[in-house]
């Protein structure tokens, strides 16, 4: 009886798209921070603002999920997708805060490459999310997911090469520890984008 008074379908796709848009904006702010650490304070504040706004979108999606009787996708898929997307922005904020707290003045070239890969991954996630309402474009969505997987593989190679080079060349042990943590976090951002791609892929295969 109570179910009759609950919404039958919330606008989850709009929330997904808004969250993905914030993710892309956040990745660009982080990329600018890595490119010029002297702007770390300003850029990290922008990253934090975007991350906080994305938290609000996540809360709204979860709230709507509890209020909605019939959902456009499996309820568990909705929850996993929005929370895993939120994990990506959390990690981006972690990287930005690390640069500020560790007062990193110089970052290796590989960190620039990794931050660019994060931007590319975020853009691919947004493109895939924006297509979710139209399962007729399933092949296109799956292609985007495959592209994210490839970007994550590239990021993994870049991270490993960066750490190997730093252990050979870096003489300052403290700097080595700081930068190693940063490049590992950047690579983890692409890992989480791959996790989101896997969730999207599962949604498409179940619903197309």
Buried (B, 14 or more C-beta within 10 A) or exposed (E): EEEEEEEEEBBBBEBBBBBBBBBBBBBBBBBBBBBEBEBBEEBBEBBBBBBEBBBEBBEBBBEBBEEBEEBBBBEEBBBBBBBBBBBBBEBBBBBBBBBBEBEBEEBBEBBBBBBBBBBBBBBBBBBBBBBBBEEEBBEBBBEBBEBBBEBBEBBBEBBEEBBEEBEEEBEEEEBBEBBBBBBBBBBBBBBBBBBBBBBBBBBBEEEE
